Amino acid sequence: MSFLFQSLLAVGLPLLALPLLIHLINLRRHRRVAWAAMDFLLESQKRNKKWIFLRQLLLLLLRTAVVASVVLMLAGPVLRSQWGRFFGQGTTHHLILLDDSYSMADSWERSNAFDEAKRVVSTVIDQASHQAHPQKLTLLRFSKVAELSAGAVPDIDQRTLDRTLFDEVESTLSNMQHSSSAAGPLETIHAALSLPEPSEDEARIVYLVSDFRRKQWSEENQLRQKLSELRGQSAQLVLVQCVEQTRPNLAITRLQPEAGIRAAGVETWFELSVANYGDQAARATPVTVLQDGHKLPAVVFDEIPANGEATLRFRSTFPNAGAHQLQATLERDAVGTDNVRYFACQVPATFPVLLIDGSVDRDDGYYLRTALNPGGSATPGWSPQVEPPSFLRKHDRLNEFAAICLLDVARLDEPEVVALEDYVRAGGGVAMFLGPNVQRSFYNERLYSDGEGMLPVLLDIPSQLLEDELSVKSDVVVSDHALFRVFGGQRNSFLAVARVNFYYATDPAWQLPAEGTTRILAHLRNRAPFVVEKQFGAGRVVVQMSKLSPRTTELGIWSNWSLNPVFPVYANELIGLLSSSRRQFEQHRVGQPIDFSLSQAEYEPEVRVRPPESQVGEIQTLFPRAEEDSYQINVGAGKASGVWKFELQPREGEPESRLVAVNIVPGEGDLHHADRAQLAQQLQGVDYEYSLASQMVAHDDRLAGFRLSDTLLYFLAVLLLIEQWLAYRASYHTRATAND
């Protein structure tokens, strides 16, 4: 026999001594009184002493049995015997919540956490399948929880457990693998609470089979609350832990361009981050990088701190336009799922850049256009297009450009300003190169607009940077911003040849805002701002306070900035900075839907889908639905990490491919687990049983049986009636007579 609420036995069984204690107390309440007539009663008592003692003893035993019946009934006894069918009734419903998140891949010697979890499930159903009374089974995996809201059902949903179902589950378990999901216990408990409540004749036993990672269980007050609610709906709650030791683990947490993708043939800097979830530093850790299946030089981390993260940069160049991918892989450790990370993008041949040139001879546009695209065999990746300010009125065209530059533009009409502001707010980047044509009042009143506009500074009149023969400083002093990386080094020889004669000073009333949206990236040797950046909406604006062209104006030559040997590099970095938000790439996480749209005018309505190698599946052919002027491609949620390949057929030209990278959610690879004591502290007030997976054996008698609660209730009612009758008979009440 087992009990659904064993903890109540520890509290209730000591109460069995209560009737005896009350009986003994009552005996002490008797007083001896000397009375002559008492002799006759004592003589009568001697003759009936045995019968009186027997009645008192029976009454004491009956009252003890009443207390015992109440305790046993509340404890929910389950009789694991064929005799139980004569006393018990109802159905036992086994609800198994199975953690299949990728931390369950935690492996050691000849086993892993998920194999231990599957063994627990087999033990439960094996024990239940041998019971004579009805048994039901529900199996809910953590990774399936998100699908329940969309109308899906658990893997096994309230099915009667028989030998057929047992064989089916065993076959399913043998082929079941842990998922790439990072689903946690809270979402799964929510899903379990949404299941239909058990009926009156049903005893639900809930098994939460997990690795109980400390990150998820340490400070989740809501988790304790929801687990308590689940316990209230169940006859028994069993927590089964599948790991007994914390193992070190490394994980790749980031693989992406440092500042957006670049065009074909242009070198791109990538960031690669590795987290160390172990308690000791990891040293000399190599990461293998594949570009379109070909090996790049390995990235080696000299040291990754314990419970920390390290980031390195590496260079990669995609040689041609189209779909490309990267894959970074760590050496094997406790969890292999987070040792791989993917990146995929569509690389264009060039990115268009709009140059609005307001200079008299269009000289500013010439120097910047030449720096961005010098022609010949160079492949800078930019396609500059020089236009007058009126081009800004073409609202629908602006989103085609990676960045927009205003070169010595005098002023803009209101529709042009509105179009430019909308472009920046939506994530675009604008560079302003000031010059003699600039109308200061317009810039201050409309573009600065008391600090609310996109111009980062309040302009004063053009000023001259006076010569200082005693100063050893360069005319321009740069910060450590990535924009000026090309000027780095101890000698800064390229800065030494930079000359600035005239510049726009800032109004004395202007001060650098405290909120941090405006930064001075470079200043002149007299501390006057030279390059200033401002965040505006989702985009940014960068202003250079001096004219770009080195040609002579009425004031003279403003600067030789565009003649600096590294100006082409600086110009490319500037446009790269401004356009980074518009050169983004799609990032998908496991569980997120994979969808995109295609133009009906450009593509045929047929798409072939190749799933990643990590996800078993055949090539599919989709015929997407048409919506307005586009086709909507949707293959549902990506359930495994890897690169999806979509083969498209343009109406004109060769077939194309589009790649979508799906990555796991980082953090699940932290293998620190909450042990029994930590769980007990965190789950105070929740009535549950705890077991290690290694301790769950096939003869464990907690799993099923005949419930005797109803039988004990009837037995209790009979005991109370007998107790009342015997208490009356054992008392000294006299029968009523006609004279009373």
PATIRO-519707 format. One line per 4 residues: number of its first residue (from 1); their letters; for each residue x, y, z of C-alpha. Coordinates in steps of 0.2 Angstrom, whole numbers, padded with zeros to 4 digits. Layout:
NUM> a> X/Y/Z  ...
end
This chain:
1> msfl> 0000/0000/0000  0006/0018/-0004  -0001/0035/0000  -0005/0050/-0011
5> fqsl> -0001/0062/0003  0012/0054/0014  0017/0070/0022  0000/0070/0031
9> lavg> 0004/0053/0039  0018/0061/0049  0006/0074/0056  -0009/0063/0058
13> lpll> -0003/0047/0066  0003/0055/0082  -0015/0061/0084  -0020/0042/0088
17> alpl> -0014/0045/0105  -0027/0059/0108  -0041/0047/0113  -0030/0038/0126
21> lihl> -0024/0054/0133  -0042/0061/0135  -0047/0045/0143  -0032/0045/0156
25> inlr> -0036/0064/0160  -0054/0059/0163  -0049/0046/0176  -0039/0058/0186
29> rhrr> -0055/0069/0187  -0063/0056/0199  -0064/0061/0217  -0066/0049/0232
33> vawa> -0081/0053/0243  -0084/0043/0259  -0103/0038/0259  -0111/0024/0268
37> amdf> -0122/0019/0253  -0107/0018/0242  -0103/0001/0249  -0118/-0007/0240
41> lles> -0112/0001/0223  -0094/-0005/0226  -0100/-0022/0228  -0111/-0021/0212
45> qkrn> -0095/-0014/0203  -0085/-0029/0208  -0098/-0040/0200  -0098/-0030/0184
49> kkwi> -0080/-0024/0184  -0075/-0034/0169  -0090/-0029/0158  -0087/-0010/0162
53> flrq> -0069/-0011/0158  -0072/-0020/0142  -0085/-0007/0136  -0073/0007/0141
57> llll> -0059/-0002/0131  -0070/-0004/0116  -0075/0014/0117  -0057/0019/0117
61> llrt> -0052/0008/0103  -0067/0015/0093  -0062/0033/0095  -0044/0029/0091
65> avva> -0050/0020/0075  -0060/0036/0071  -0045/0047/0071  -0035/0034/0062
69> svvl> -0048/0033/0048  -0048/0052/0046  -0029/0053/0045  -0029/0038/0032
73> mlag> -0043/0045/0022  -0034/0062/0020  -0018/0053/0016  -0026/0045/0001
77> pvlr> -0021/0027/0003  -0018/0017/-0013  -0019/-0002/-0012  -0007/-0011/-0024
81> sqwg> -0016/-0028/-0024  -0030/-0037/-0033  -0040/-0036/-0017  -0040/-0017/-0019
85> rffg> -0054/-0018/-0032  -0066/-0024/-0019  -0063/-0008/-0009  -0056/0005/-0021
89> qgtt> -0062/0014/-0036  -0058/0027/-0049  -0045/0030/-0062  -0026/0035/-0060
93> hhli> -0021/0048/-0072  -0002/0050/-0075  0002/0067/-0081  0021/0067/-0086
97> lldd> 0029/0084/-0090  0045/0080/-0099  0059/0092/-0101  0067/0091/-0118
101> sysm> 0076/0108/-0119  0093/0107/-0126  0101/0108/-0108  0095/0090/-0106
105> adsw> 0108/0085/-0119  0120/0086/-0104  0131/0070/-0106  0142/0060/-0095
109> ersn> 0151/0043/-0098  0138/0032/-0105  0122/0042/-0102  0114/0059/-0103
113> afde> 0100/0069/-0094  0087/0065/-0108  0091/0047/-0108  0088/0047/-0089
117> akrv> 0072/0056/-0092  0066/0044/-0105  0070/0029/-0093  0059/0038/-0079
121> vstv> 0045/0039/-0092  0047/0020/-0096  0047/0016/-0078  0031/0025/-0074
125> idqa> 0021/0018/-0089  0028/0000/-0086  0022/0001/-0068  0005/0008/-0073
129> shqa> 0002/-0004/-0087  0002/-0019/-0075  -0012/-0012/-0064  -0029/-0020/-0064
133> hpqk> -0039/-0004/-0062  -0040/0010/-0076  -0025/0020/-0080  -0023/0035/-0091
137> ltll> -0008/0044/-0098  -0004/0061/-0104  0014/0066/-0110  0018/0084/-0113
141> rfsk> 0035/0089/-0118  0042/0106/-0114  0046/0110/-0132  0027/0107/-0137
145> vael> 0020/0120/-0125  0021/0134/-0137  0010/0124/-0150  -0004/0121/-0138
149> saga> -0010/0139/-0139  -0012/0136/-0158  -0023/0121/-0156  -0011/0107/-0154
153> vpdi> -0012/0093/-0141  0001/0084/-0130  0011/0070/-0138  -0001/0058/-0128
157> dqrt> -0017/0066/-0122  -0027/0057/-0109  -0026/0040/-0117  -0031/0024/-0108
161> ldrt> -0015/0015/-0104  -0015/-0003/-0111  -0002/-0014/-0118  -0004/-0007/-0135
165> lfde> -0001/0011/-0129  0014/0005/-0119  0022/-0003/-0134  0018/0013/-0144
169> vest> 0026/0024/-0131  0041/0014/-0129  0044/0015/-0148  0042/0034/-0148
173> lsnm> 0054/0036/-0133  0067/0026/-0142  0067/0038/-0157  0064/0054/-0146
177> qhss> 0078/0066/-0145  0080/0082/-0135  0075/0098/-0144  0084/0114/-0148
181> saag> 0071/0123/-0138  0075/0133/-0122  0057/0131/-0115  0057/0132/-0096
185> plet> 0046/0125/-0083  0035/0140/-0080  0027/0139/-0097  0025/0120/-0096
189> ihaa> 0016/0122/-0079  0005/0135/-0086  0000/0123/-0100  -0003/0109/-0087
193> lslp> -0015/0120/-0078  -0024/0124/-0093  -0028/0105/-0096  -0045/0099/-0090
197> epse> -0047/0097/-0072  -0048/0079/-0065  -0065/0071/-0063  -0071/0066/-0046
201> dear> -0066/0047/-0049  -0049/0052/-0055  -0033/0053/-0046  -0020/0063/-0055
205> ivyl> -0002/0060/-0052  0010/0074/-0060  0028/0070/-0064  0039/0084/-0068
209> vsdf> 0055/0076/-0075  0068/0089/-0078  0086/0094/-0074  0081/0109/-0063
213> rrkq> 0093/0121/-0069  0097/0134/-0055  0095/0149/-0067  0076/0144/-0070
217> wsee> 0072/0138/-0052  0082/0150/-0040  0071/0166/-0040  0055/0162/-0048
221> nqlr> 0041/0166/-0036  0028/0164/-0049  0035/0147/-0052  0032/0142/-0034
225> qkls> 0014/0149/-0035  0010/0140/-0051  0017/0124/-0045  0007/0125/-0029
229> elrg> -0009/0128/-0040  -0004/0112/-0050  -0002/0102/-0034  -0020/0108/-0028
233> qsaq> -0027/0100/-0044  -0017/0084/-0042  -0017/0070/-0029  0002/0069/-0030
237> lvlv> 0016/0079/-0037  0033/0070/-0040  0049/0080/-0045  0061/0069/-0054
241> qcve> 0079/0076/-0056  0089/0069/-0070  0106/0076/-0066  0117/0074/-0050
245> qtrp> 0132/0084/-0055  0136/0101/-0063  0148/0100/-0078  0157/0114/-0087
249> nlai> 0151/0119/-0103  0155/0132/-0117  0143/0140/-0129  0144/0151/-0144
253> trlq> 0132/0165/-0140  0135/0178/-0155  0140/0177/-0173  0136/0193/-0183
257> peag> 0143/0207/-0192  0150/0221/-0182  0141/0235/-0191  0129/0226/-0203
261> iraa> 0133/0217/-0219  0144/0224/-0233  0142/0222/-0252  0150/0208/-0262
265> gvet> 0169/0209/-0262  0170/0221/-0247  0179/0215/-0231  0167/0213/-0216
269> wfel> 0171/0212/-0198  0162/0199/-0188  0160/0197/-0170  0161/0180/-0162
273> svan> 0157/0178/-0143  0159/0162/-0132  0152/0160/-0115  0160/0150/-0102
277> ygdq> 0147/0142/-0090  0160/0133/-0080  0168/0138/-0063  0186/0138/-0070
281> aara> 0193/0149/-0084  0194/0140/-0102  0211/0143/-0111  0217/0141/-0129
285> tpvt> 0199/0138/-0135  0198/0136/-0154  0183/0140/-0164  0181/0133/-0182
289> vlqd> 0173/0145/-0194  0166/0139/-0211  0161/0151/-0225  0149/0143/-0237
293> ghkl> 0157/0126/-0232  0175/0132/-0234  0186/0134/-0219  0192/0150/-0213
297> pavv> 0207/0153/-0201  0202/0147/-0184  0197/0160/-0171  0207/0155/-0155
301> fdei> 0202/0163/-0138  0217/0164/-0126  0206/0164/-0111  0187/0164/-0107
305> pang> 0184/0169/-0089  0174/0157/-0077  0155/0161/-0078  0160/0175/-0091
309> eatl> 0160/0178/-0109  0174/0183/-0122  0172/0191/-0139  0184/0192/-0154
313> rfrs> 0183/0199/-0171  0188/0191/-0187  0187/0196/-0206  0177/0188/-0220
317> tfpn> 0173/0193/-0238  0159/0187/-0248  0166/0186/-0266  0150/0188/-0275
321> agah> 0132/0194/-0273  0119/0182/-0267  0115/0171/-0253  0130/0167/-0241
325> qlqa> 0132/0158/-0224  0144/0156/-0210  0145/0142/-0197  0156/0143/-0181
329> tler> 0159/0127/-0171  0167/0123/-0154  0175/0107/-0149  0164/0094/-0141
333> davg> 0159/0097/-0123  0144/0092/-0111  0131/0100/-0122  0134/0099/-0141
337> tdnv> 0118/0109/-0146  0126/0126/-0141  0143/0123/-0149  0137/0128/-0166
341> ryfa> 0130/0145/-0172  0125/0150/-0189  0124/0166/-0199  0115/0169/-0216
345> cqvp> 0112/0184/-0227  0109/0191/-0244  0124/0200/-0251  0120/0214/-0264
349> atfp> 0133/0219/-0277  0132/0237/-0270  0123/0248/-0258  0116/0264/-0266
353> vlli> 0121/0280/-0257  0112/0297/-0261  0123/0313/-0262  0113/0329/-0261
357> dgsv> 0126/0342/-0267  0122/0360/-0264  0140/0367/-0268  0142/0379/-0282
361> drdd> 0153/0368/-0294  0147/0351/-0287  0164/0349/-0280  0160/0341/-0263
365> gyyl> 0150/0328/-0272  0164/0324/-0284  0177/0321/-0269  0165/0310/-0259
369> rtal> 0158/0301/-0274  0176/0297/-0279  0181/0291/-0262  0166/0279/-0261
373> npgg> 0168/0272/-0279  0184/0276/-0287  0181/0265/-0301  0193/0252/-0309
377> satp> 0196/0236/-0301  0191/0242/-0283  0175/0235/-0275  0171/0247/-0261
381> gwsp> 0153/0241/-0261  0144/0259/-0263  0135/0266/-0278  0134/0285/-0275
385> qvep> 0121/0294/-0284  0122/0314/-0284  0106/0323/-0285  0099/0341/-0281
389> psfl> 0089/0344/-0265  0073/0343/-0274  0076/0324/-0276  0071/0322/-0257
393> rkhd> 0053/0325/-0262  0052/0308/-0269  0048/0300/-0253  0045/0282/-0260
397> rlne> 0063/0282/-0267  0073/0287/-0251  0071/0270/-0243  0081/0263/-0258
401> faai> 0097/0271/-0251  0108/0265/-0238  0113/0282/-0232  0110/0301/-0237
405> clld> 0123/0315/-0237  0120/0333/-0238  0135/0343/-0245  0135/0361/-0242
409> varl> 0116/0362/-0244  0110/0380/-0241  0092/0375/-0236  0078/0363/-0239
413> depe> 0059/0366/-0242  0047/0359/-0229  0042/0344/-0238  0060/0339/-0241
417> vval> 0064/0342/-0222  0049/0331/-0217  0055/0317/-0229  0072/0317/-0223
421> edyv> 0066/0317/-0204  0055/0302/-0208  0070/0293/-0216  0081/0295/-0201
425> ragg> 0067/0291/-0189  0064/0275/-0198  0083/0270/-0195  0092/0279/-0209
429> gvam> 0108/0288/-0208  0112/0306/-0214  0129/0315/-0215  0130/0334/-0216
433> flgp> 0145/0342/-0222  0144/0361/-0219  0151/0374/-0230  0149/0393/-0235
437> nvqr> 0132/0390/-0243  0124/0385/-0227  0110/0397/-0221  0114/0396/-0203
441> sfyn> 0097/0403/-0198  0087/0389/-0207  0098/0376/-0199  0096/0382/-0182
445> erly> 0078/0386/-0183  0071/0371/-0193  0084/0357/-0191  0091/0361/-0174
449> sdge> 0074/0367/-0167  0079/0370/-0149  0087/0353/-0148  0072/0343/-0154
453> gmlp> 0077/0342/-0173  0090/0331/-0181  0104/0343/-0181  0115/0340/-0166
457> vlld> 0122/0357/-0163  0117/0375/-0163  0128/0384/-0176  0137/0400/-0174
461> ipsq> 0146/0410/-0188  0160/0402/-0198  0177/0404/-0188  0195/0402/-0192
465> lled> 0206/0390/-0183  0221/0401/-0179  0239/0395/-0182  0248/0390/-0166
469> elsv> 0267/0388/-0169  0269/0382/-0151  0256/0368/-0152  0261/0351/-0156
473> ksdv> 0243/0345/-0158  0236/0340/-0175  0222/0352/-0181  0210/0337/-0178
477> vvsd> 0209/0327/-0162  0199/0311/-0164  0191/0300/-0151  0192/0281/-0150
481> half> 0176/0279/-0160  0177/0265/-0173  0174/0279/-0186  0192/0284/-0183
485> rvfg> 0200/0267/-0182  0211/0271/-0197  0219/0285/-0188  0224/0274/-0173
489> gqrn> 0242/0272/-0168  0255/0281/-0158  0261/0293/-0171  0244/0297/-0180
493> sfla> 0254/0302/-0195  0238/0304/-0206  0231/0316/-0193  0247/0326/-0194
497> varv> 0244/0331/-0212  0226/0336/-0209  0223/0355/-0210  0207/0364/-0205
501> nfyy> 0207/0383/-0208  0188/0387/-0207  0174/0379/-0198  0157/0382/-0190
505> atdp> 0158/0386/-0172  0145/0382/-0160  0134/0395/-0152  0140/0399/-0135
509> awql> 0122/0395/-0128  0124/0377/-0134  0129/0364/-0122  0131/0345/-0125
513> paeg> 0115/0337/-0119  0116/0326/-0104  0104/0312/-0110  0118/0305/-0121
517> ttri> 0110/0305/-0138  0123/0317/-0144  0142/0314/-0144  0157/0323/-0150
521> lahl> 0167/0311/-0160  0181/0323/-0165  0186/0341/-0160  0199/0353/-0166
525> rnra> 0214/0358/-0156  0205/0373/-0149  0192/0361/-0142  0179/0366/-0154
529> pfvv> 0168/0352/-0160  0173/0345/-0178  0162/0329/-0180  0146/0327/-0170
533> ekqf> 0134/0313/-0169  0116/0312/-0164  0103/0298/-0162  0087/0303/-0170
537> gagr> 0073/0291/-0169  0080/0274/-0175  0093/0282/-0185  0108/0294/-0183
541> vvvq> 0115/0310/-0190  0133/0314/-0191  0139/0332/-0194  0156/0338/-0200
545> mskl> 0158/0357/-0196  0169/0361/-0211  0168/0360/-0230  0173/0344/-0238
549> sprt> 0181/0351/-0254  0198/0358/-0253  0194/0371/-0267  0195/0390/-0263
553> telg> 0180/0399/-0258  0177/0418/-0254  0184/0414/-0236  0198/0404/-0243
557> iwsn> 0202/0385/-0242  0191/0377/-0228  0201/0361/-0226  0211/0348/-0235
561> wsln> 0201/0334/-0226  0196/0326/-0243  0214/0326/-0249  0220/0316/-0234
565> pvfp> 0227/0299/-0240  0215/0289/-0229  0200/0299/-0233  0193/0285/-0244
569> vyan> 0194/0274/-0229  0186/0287/-0218  0172/0290/-0230  0168/0271/-0232
573> elig> 0168/0269/-0213  0157/0285/-0211  0144/0278/-0224  0146/0261/-0216
577> llss> 0141/0268/-0199  0126/0278/-0206  0119/0263/-0215  0122/0250/-0202
581> srrq> 0104/0250/-0197  0098/0248/-0215  0111/0234/-0219  0104/0222/-0206
585> feqh> 0101/0204/-0208  0087/0193/-0202  0090/0184/-0186  0078/0169/-0181
589> rvgq> 0078/0160/-0165  0072/0142/-0163  0053/0142/-0161  0050/0158/-0171
593> pidf> 0041/0158/-0187  0050/0158/-0203  0041/0170/-0216  0045/0183/-0229
597> slsq> 0036/0190/-0244  0040/0190/-0263  0035/0201/-0276  0022/0194/-0288
601> aeye> 0029/0204/-0302  0047/0197/-0300  0045/0179/-0294  0035/0163/-0299
605> pevr> 0023/0156/-0286  0033/0141/-0282  0046/0139/-0269  0057/0124/-0264
609> vrpp> 0062/0123/-0246  0077/0113/-0240  0077/0111/-0221  0094/0112/-0211
613> esqv> 0104/0096/-0209  0100/0096/-0191  0081/0094/-0194  0075/0078/-0202
617> geiq> 0064/0082/-0217  0062/0081/-0235  0062/0094/-0248  0046/0103/-0249
621> tlfp> 0037/0113/-0263  0027/0127/-0257  0014/0137/-0267  0012/0152/-0256
625> raee> -0004/0163/-0255  -0005/0179/-0264  -0009/0195/-0254  -0010/0211/-0263
629> dsyq> 0006/0212/-0274  0016/0199/-0265  0017/0181/-0261  0018/0176/-0242
633> invg> 0030/0162/-0238  0028/0154/-0221  0035/0137/-0216  0030/0138/-0198
637> agka> 0042/0139/-0183  0060/0133/-0185  0061/0119/-0173  0080/0116/-0175
641> sgvw> 0095/0127/-0177  0103/0127/-0194  0101/0136/-0211  0085/0134/-0221
645> kfel> 0087/0136/-0240  0073/0143/-0251  0075/0140/-0269  0066/0154/-0279
649> qpre> 0062/0156/-0297  0062/0173/-0304  0051/0177/-0319  0066/0183/-0328
653> gepe> 0084/0176/-0325  0092/0162/-0316  0085/0153/-0301  0090/0161/-0284
657> srlv> 0092/0155/-0267  0088/0163/-0250  0095/0157/-0234  0088/0159/-0217
661> avni> 0099/0155/-0201  0090/0149/-0186  0099/0149/-0169  0096/0142/-0152
665> vpge> 0092/0154/-0138  0108/0157/-0128  0109/0154/-0109  0101/0136/-0108
669> gdlh> 0118/0129/-0108  0122/0135/-0090  0122/0118/-0082  0122/0124/-0064
673> hadr> 0107/0114/-0056  0097/0117/-0040  0099/0102/-0029  0087/0094/-0017
677> aqla> 0090/0107/-0003  0089/0122/-0014  0073/0116/-0021  0065/0113/-0004
681> qqlq> 0070/0131/0001  0063/0138/-0015  0047/0128/-0015  0042/0130/0003
685> gvdy> 0024/0127/0006  0022/0116/-0009  0018/0098/-0005  0029/0087/-0017
689> eysl> 0040/0072/-0017  0057/0072/-0024  0067/0059/-0032  0083/0057/-0043
693> asqm> 0081/0048/-0059  0093/0035/-0054  0082/0031/-0039  0067/0028/-0049
697> vahd> 0065/0009/-0051  0052/-0002/-0058  0046/-0009/-0041  0042/0009/-0035
701> drla> 0024/0007/-0027  0020/0025/-0028  0015/0025/-0046  -0003/0017/-0046
705> gfrl> -0016/0007/-0037  -0033/0006/-0030  -0038/0022/-0020  -0047/0018/-0004
709> sdtl> -0053/0035/0001  -0071/0032/-0002  -0071/0016/0007  -0063/0024/0022
713> lyfl> -0076/0037/0022  -0090/0024/0023  -0080/0015/0036  -0079/0031/0046
717> avll> -0097/0034/0046  -0101/0017/0053  -0087/0019/0066  -0095/0035/0072
721> lieq> -0112/0027/0073  -0106/0013/0084  -0095/0025/0094  -0111/0035/0098
725> wlay> -0121/0020/0103  -0107/0012/0114  -0104/0029/0122  -0122/0030/0127
729> rasy> -0122/0012/0133  -0106/0015/0143  -0113/0030/0152  -0123/0031/0167
733> htra> -0139/0039/0159  -0155/0032/0166  -0170/0027/0155  -0185/0039/0156
737> tand> -0200/0033/0165  -0218/0038/0165  -0217/0047/0181  -0202/0058/0174
end
